[in-house]
Amino acid sequence: MAPSAVNPLERNVVLNPAHPDFDEVRPGAIRPFIFDRRLAAE
């Protein structure tokens, strides 16, 4: 896992869809997200 550059409360993960346990992956709780417009490309 790696920290998210966009949301400090989140972590980024890489998932392998070919892994035999891939179907066991479940999302966590959904939280509100406010996009920081400073990150938008102009």
N, C-alpha and C positions, 0 to 999 in steps of 0.2 A: 504494500500500500504506500501511496505517496500523498502528501498534503495537496489540497487543491489550491491553485493560485487565485481562483475566482471566489471561492467560499471557504474561509478558514475552518468552518465547522465540519467540512466534508473531507473525504479521502477518495483518491482515485485508485481504481484497481484494474488490472488487465485480466479478462476472462477468456478462457480457451473453450470455444463452443464444441470442440471435438473431444473434450474431456468426458469420460463416462459419467461423472457426477454433475455435469453442467445443468441438467434438469432439476437439480436440487437447489440451485441458487434462487434466493428470494430477495426482493427489494426490502429495504428497511422502511422506517417511517417516512412519510412524505411531509416535508416542512415547507413553509412559504419561502419564496426566493425573490429577492429584489436585485435586479441586475444593476451593477455599478457602471453607469454610462461612460466612465473614464476608460473602461476597457474596450469600448467600441472602436472599430477602425473607422477612420474618416476618409 
